[in-house]
Every structure is written in C-alpha cells, then in structure tokens.
Amino acid sequence: MTPQTTQTINAAAAGTWTLGDLVVHRIGFGAMRLPQTGEALVADAVPRDRDEAIGVLRRAVELGVNHIDTAAFYFSPLRSANELINRALAPYPDDLVIATKVGPARGPSGEWVPHATAGQLRGQVEENLRQLGRDHLDVVNLRVLGTGSIAERFGALAELRDAGLIRHLGISNVVPAQLAEAQSIAPVVCVQNPYGIGVRPDQDELVRVCGEQGVAFVPFYAIAATGREAGAPGGDHLEILAVARAHGVGPAEVRIAWTLHRGPHLLAIPGTGNPDHLTSNVSAGALRLSEDELAALESVHRRGL
C-alpha cells in the first residue's frame, strides 16, 4: 500500500451508505472522547481543551467526514459533545448527518441515573435539539439496557418521528428479537452495537441479518475493545500487529479496516480528541486487506478477547 499524504486522505475512500435517505461516508466520527481527556463518561473526567476539541471536529469535516455520532450524555465538567459540535460546525454543512442516542441519562454532576422511560424520551430528544441548535435530529438511536421489550420506548420515538422532530430511527445495544420488534413499529436505519476484532463474535449473525435487510451496522468499541470507555489497552495481537506492519499503519487502522470489510453496510465511527489519531482513523477507510490478511484477522476474531 502506498502511504497516503494528508492531502489525499478523505473519508470518501471508504465508500458510502444510505441511512434512510441520507448518504454518508462509511468512515464517520464518534464524539464520546471529545469532552474530556482520559476515560469517558465518568463524573470526575478532566475537560479537554476547548480549542483542541473544536479543531478536531472541523478537521474531521475537512477530511470528508459527514457522519458524526454523539449524545447529550457525552459530557465532562465544562464540556458537552453536542455543544462542541454546535460551536465548531454550525451552520452545518448540507451533507452532514448527526446521529444521537437517547435512553441513558446522567445527572448534572455526571452520575448515571435510571434510563429514560417512554414518557421521558421526548425531553431527551428536545435536549439534543437544543444543544445541537437543530429543529430536527437526523438519526436517533434508542440505547437499550437488557433484552426485554422495547416497544413502548421505541413507539414513543416513532411518534416523535411522525411529528417531525426526528428524521430516522435506529437502535443500540440490542439483540435480534429487539430489532424485529422495532421494525414492526417503524423503519430502523441502523443498529449500533459493540463489535470489532474479537469483540462480541456472537454479533456476527446480527451483522449478517442487518446486511440482508439493508440496515446499517455501526460498531462501537471497535478500537477500544475491552478498554471500552477508557480506550484501547496497551499491546495487541501478533496477527494484528503483523498486518499493521505490512501496511505501514497502526493496529487501530487495521481494526477499523477490518470492520469495514465485514460488509458494505458497516459504518465506522472511531472517536478521538487527538488530531493525529483522527487523520489515521480516516485514512483507514482506504486500507484494503488481502484474503490472507482477512483470514488471519478472522482467526483472532473467532478466538475472542
């Protein structure tokens, strides 16, 4: 592979997918890591430098990213991902798709509180609208806790979609039965679940089902793996490191590229607050893995972490 220069790196190299009627590049950007340095979603997080966060967002768009994943509960003391997005990118480019999620909730001090009930979801949607400065939300994912029925909560979001506050609906952290239940209520354009090399191999069947049904599968923790909110742990599998060396890239790029090779309906949303990491992540959309490399990575995946 010929190394890309920063002038040639563009998210368009990953190809496109259509969320409902919204065309996005398959390499996007996840905003969870923007509000803080270090571990995300903790009450005592260290706020990230505001100018750095805004610069990363603007650079992402310059690199062709037109799909940003966020949430109102992505915040640290002094910083909110949604408000950083608003400050950095409004007035928004016409082709920019902002996906958010509702369900989980944190109190003003950052502590987790019970997931929203069906009656509380409108308030969460309106809070996202306010923070982002929008009159509608492009995509709203219902983040699910547990394997029970989601009909009441997803139905509440479907009503908000009918009212024009939401354009398209998705679901997150779900099992196949919940996808089927949601689809019986309203169209589902994406499923957002934890998935990556060795991360939840049991998700392979759901990935396949989504592809057959034209539903985007949007992995999270594809790079962080077991590190989750804390980020990628040190070290990596020898097979991943070998592929990385062969292409002159880091293991994170290999992990991103692997998810994109799982099917044209997979959308990557790697997140970072580091401009150099951002460039590397976007460049992974142009990384093409050989059959032998994919087979080696598949063996890691099947083993799990």
PLY file of the C-alpha trace (Angstrom):
ply
format ascii 1.0
element vertex 305
property float x
property float y
property float z
element edge 304
property int vertex1
property int vertex2
end_header
0.00 0.00 0.00
1.32 3.43 -0.90
1.18 5.69 2.17
-1.35 8.44 1.82
-0.40 12.05 2.28
-2.57 14.28 4.43
-3.69 15.97 1.22
-5.11 12.74 -0.21
-6.77 11.34 2.94
-10.53 11.60 2.68
-13.41 9.69 4.22
-14.86 9.21 0.74
-12.27 6.46 0.15
-14.32 4.16 2.40
-17.36 4.36 0.12
-20.88 5.39 1.08
-24.03 4.03 2.65
-27.54 5.47 2.79
-29.26 5.90 6.15
-32.86 6.17 5.05
-32.41 8.97 2.54
-29.14 10.36 3.97
-25.91 9.43 2.19
-22.89 9.13 4.47
-19.28 8.12 4.04
-18.63 4.81 5.78
-15.90 6.39 7.92
-17.50 8.71 10.44
-16.58 10.22 13.78
-17.67 9.33 17.30
-17.84 12.24 19.75
-17.67 10.33 23.05
-13.99 11.14 23.65
-14.25 14.84 22.76
-15.41 16.38 26.07
-12.52 15.03 28.17
-9.06 13.56 28.19
-8.72 10.05 29.53
-11.69 7.86 30.39
-15.09 8.94 29.06
-18.44 9.01 30.84
-17.06 9.41 34.36
-18.04 12.17 36.77
-14.51 13.38 37.53
-13.24 13.49 33.94
-10.65 16.10 33.03
-12.20 18.52 30.49
-10.45 18.61 27.12
-9.07 21.89 25.84
-11.99 23.59 24.08
-10.00 24.83 21.09
-8.46 21.37 20.59
-11.88 19.71 20.54
-13.30 22.28 18.13
-10.25 21.91 15.90
-10.66 18.13 15.72
-14.30 18.46 14.68
-13.52 20.97 11.97
-10.64 18.86 10.73
-12.90 15.81 10.56
-15.23 17.63 8.20
-12.27 18.84 6.14
-11.26 15.19 5.77
-14.65 14.32 4.32
-16.39 13.01 7.44
-20.14 13.64 7.10
-21.47 11.29 9.79
-20.97 12.27 13.43
-22.23 10.18 16.32
-22.98 11.94 19.60
-25.27 12.04 22.65
-26.40 14.53 25.26
-24.87 12.32 27.95
-21.40 12.75 26.40
-20.13 15.47 28.71
-17.48 16.27 31.28
-17.21 19.19 33.68
-17.23 22.29 31.41
-17.59 20.38 28.11
-20.54 18.92 26.19
-20.01 16.98 22.96
-23.22 18.33 21.46
-22.39 21.93 22.26
-18.84 21.50 20.95
-20.32 20.17 17.69
-22.67 23.16 17.54
-19.86 25.62 18.20
-17.47 24.01 15.73
-19.75 23.22 12.80
-22.88 25.39 12.82
-24.20 26.48 10.42
-23.97 22.83 9.48
-22.89 21.62 6.02
-25.87 20.40 3.99
-24.49 16.86 3.75
-23.58 16.48 7.44
-25.55 13.77 9.25
-25.58 13.94 13.05
-26.74 10.81 14.83
-27.50 10.91 18.53
-28.83 8.45 21.07
-31.32 8.57 23.90
-32.21 6.31 26.79
-29.23 6.56 29.15
-29.09 9.61 31.40
-26.61 11.34 33.67
-27.27 13.90 36.36
-25.70 17.38 36.33
-22.68 16.10 38.27
-22.07 13.29 35.80
-23.54 10.45 37.83
-25.62 7.83 36.00
-29.35 7.81 36.68
-32.00 5.30 35.50
-32.65 5.01 31.77
-35.43 7.20 30.45
-38.97 5.89 30.39
-41.09 6.26 27.27
-42.55 9.46 28.75
-39.10 10.95 29.36
-37.70 10.35 25.88
-39.23 13.50 24.40
-37.32 15.57 26.94
-34.09 13.87 25.93
-34.81 14.47 22.25
-35.55 18.14 22.94
-32.33 18.48 24.93
-30.34 17.15 21.95
-32.16 19.59 19.67
-31.34 22.50 21.98
-27.69 21.61 22.42
-27.12 20.98 18.71
-29.12 24.00 17.61
-31.30 21.95 15.27
-35.04 21.89 14.55
-34.90 18.13 13.91
-32.47 15.28 14.54
-31.16 13.31 11.55
-30.91 9.94 13.31
-31.87 9.00 16.87
-30.79 5.65 18.31
-32.64 4.17 21.25
-29.92 2.79 23.52
-31.28 -0.34 25.17
-30.49 -1.88 28.55
-31.37 -5.58 28.76
-33.16 -7.93 26.38
-36.81 -7.15 27.19
-39.44 -5.46 25.07
-38.58 -2.05 23.65
-41.98 -1.48 22.04
-43.18 1.26 24.39
-39.99 3.31 24.23
-39.36 2.80 20.52
-43.02 3.60 19.87
-42.56 6.92 21.69
-39.67 7.78 19.37
-41.73 6.74 16.35
-44.34 9.28 17.42
-41.67 11.98 17.56
-40.56 10.91 14.10
-44.12 11.30 12.86
-44.18 14.76 14.47
-41.08 15.82 12.52
-38.61 16.06 15.42
-36.68 13.01 14.18
-35.90 12.02 10.60
-34.75 8.44 11.04
-34.61 5.90 13.87
-32.02 3.39 14.99
-31.45 1.12 17.97
-28.36 0.40 20.04
-27.07 -2.41 22.26
-29.81 -4.76 21.08
-30.45 -8.42 20.33
-32.09 -9.71 17.12
-35.55 -10.02 18.69
-35.47 -6.33 19.62
-34.56 -5.40 16.06
-37.56 -7.36 14.78
-39.81 -5.76 17.39
-38.66 -2.25 16.48
-39.11 -2.89 12.76
-42.72 -3.88 13.39
-43.28 -0.35 14.74
-41.23 1.90 12.43
-38.33 1.63 9.96
-34.90 1.06 11.52
-31.98 2.52 9.55
-29.13 1.39 11.81
-28.10 -0.90 14.65
-25.30 0.34 16.88
-23.71 -2.46 18.92
-20.27 -3.23 20.38
-18.28 -5.11 17.73
-14.75 -5.45 16.41
-11.94 -7.95 16.02
-12.56 -10.36 18.87
-15.23 -8.10 20.37
-18.55 -9.92 20.61
-18.08 -12.58 17.91
-21.64 -13.57 18.78
-22.70 -10.44 16.89
-21.69 -11.97 13.54
-25.20 -13.29 12.94
-26.81 -9.92 13.66
-24.29 -8.26 11.33
-25.40 -10.68 8.61
-29.11 -10.11 9.27
-28.67 -6.35 9.11
-26.90 -6.65 5.77
-29.71 -8.77 4.34
-32.28 -6.23 5.48
-30.39 -3.12 4.32
-29.87 -1.91 7.88
-26.55 -0.23 8.68
-24.48 -1.88 11.42
-22.46 0.70 13.33
-19.87 -0.87 15.65
-18.70 0.89 18.78
-15.60 -0.03 20.79
-14.14 -1.42 17.55
-10.76 0.07 18.53
-11.04 0.23 22.32
-12.21 -3.40 22.57
-12.14 -4.43 26.22
-10.86 -0.97 27.16
-14.33 0.43 26.41
-14.69 3.98 27.80
-11.05 4.02 28.92
-9.75 3.49 25.37
-7.60 0.84 23.75
-5.45 -1.19 26.15
-1.72 -1.45 25.57
-0.41 -4.14 23.24
-2.28 -6.08 20.59
-2.50 -9.50 18.95
0.52 -10.56 16.91
-1.66 -11.11 13.83
-2.99 -7.55 14.00
0.49 -6.13 14.50
1.79 -8.11 11.52
-0.91 -6.73 9.22
-0.26 -3.24 10.54
3.46 -3.52 9.80
2.79 -4.80 6.30
0.77 -1.68 5.51
2.83 0.80 7.48
-0.07 1.70 9.75
-1.05 1.22 13.39
-3.25 -1.52 14.85
-6.16 0.92 15.23
-6.31 1.40 11.45
-6.31 -2.37 10.94
-9.21 -2.76 13.37
-11.20 -0.05 11.61
-10.48 -1.51 8.17
-11.49 -4.98 9.34
-14.94 -3.74 10.40
-15.43 -2.08 7.02
-14.50 -5.36 5.29
-17.33 -7.17 7.13
-19.87 -5.79 4.67
-20.84 -2.63 2.76
-23.43 -1.83 5.43
-20.88 -1.42 8.23
-20.14 2.16 9.24
-17.11 3.02 11.36
-17.35 5.79 13.98
-13.91 5.86 15.65
-13.62 8.64 18.17
-10.66 10.70 19.32
-9.71 14.12 20.57
-6.26 13.87 19.00
-5.87 15.42 15.52
-3.14 12.96 14.50
-5.26 9.99 15.57
-8.16 11.48 13.62
-6.12 11.57 10.41
-5.00 7.97 10.94
-8.54 6.81 11.64
-9.92 8.42 8.49
-7.06 7.02 6.41
-8.16 3.51 7.43
-11.06 3.85 5.01
-8.62 3.42 2.14
-6.88 0.38 3.64
-7.51 -2.75 1.57
-6.79 -6.07 3.25
-5.85 -9.22 1.34
-7.68 -12.50 1.67
-4.76 -13.94 3.65
-4.78 -10.96 5.99
-8.51 -11.20 6.49
-8.17 -14.91 7.26
-5.51 -14.19 9.89
-7.67 -11.50 11.47
-10.69 -13.79 11.35
-8.80 -16.31 13.46
-8.24 -13.60 16.09
-11.89 -12.65 15.94
-13.09 -16.21 16.45
-10.85 -16.62 19.48
-12.42 -13.60 21.14
-10.62 -11.36 23.61
0 1
1 2
2 3
3 4
4 5
5 6
6 7
7 8
8 9
9 10
10 11
11 12
12 13
13 14
14 15
15 16
16 17
17 18
18 19
19 20
20 21
21 22
22 23
23 24
24 25
25 26
26 27
27 28
28 29
29 30
30 31
31 32
32 33
33 34
34 35
35 36
36 37
37 38
38 39
39 40
40 41
41 42
42 43
43 44
44 45
45 46
46 47
47 48
48 49
49 50
50 51
51 52
52 53
53 54
54 55
55 56
56 57
57 58
58 59
59 60
60 61
61 62
62 63
63 64
64 65
65 66
66 67
67 68
68 69
69 70
70 71
71 72
72 73
73 74
74 75
75 76
76 77
77 78
78 79
79 80
80 81
81 82
82 83
83 84
84 85
85 86
86 87
87 88
88 89
89 90
90 91
91 92
92 93
93 94
94 95
95 96
96 97
97 98
98 99
99 100
100 101
101 102
102 103
103 104
104 105
105 106
106 107
107 108
108 109
109 110
110 111
111 112
112 113
113 114
114 115
115 116
116 117
117 118
118 119
119 120
120 121
121 122
122 123
123 124
124 125
125 126
126 127
127 128
128 129
129 130
130 131
131 132
132 133
133 134
134 135
135 136
136 137
137 138
138 139
139 140
140 141
141 142
142 143
143 144
144 145
145 146
146 147
147 148
148 149
149 150
150 151
151 152
152 153
153 154
154 155
155 156
156 157
157 158
158 159
159 160
160 161
161 162
162 163
163 164
164 165
165 166
166 167
167 168
168 169
169 170
170 171
171 172
172 173
173 174
174 175
175 176
176 177
177 178
178 179
179 180
180 181
181 182
182 183
183 184
184 185
185 186
186 187
187 188
188 189
189 190
190 191
191 192
192 193
193 194
194 195
195 196
196 197
197 198
198 199
199 200
200 201
201 202
202 203
203 204
204 205
205 206
206 207
207 208
208 209
209 210
210 211
211 212
212 213
213 214
214 215
215 216
216 217
217 218
218 219
219 220
220 221
221 222
222 223
223 224
224 225
225 226
226 227
227 228
228 229
229 230
230 231
231 232
232 233
233 234
234 235
235 236
236 237
237 238
238 239
239 240
240 241
241 242
242 243
243 244
244 245
245 246
246 247
247 248
248 249
249 250
250 251
251 252
252 253
253 254
254 255
255 256
256 257
257 258
258 259
259 260
260 261
261 262
262 263
263 264
264 265
265 266
266 267
267 268
268 269
269 270
270 271
271 272
272 273
273 274
274 275
275 276
276 277
277 278
278 279
279 280
280 281
281 282
282 283
283 284
284 285
285 286
286 287
287 288
288 289
289 290
290 291
291 292
292 293
293 294
294 295
295 296
296 297
297 298
298 299
299 300
300 301
301 302
302 303
303 304
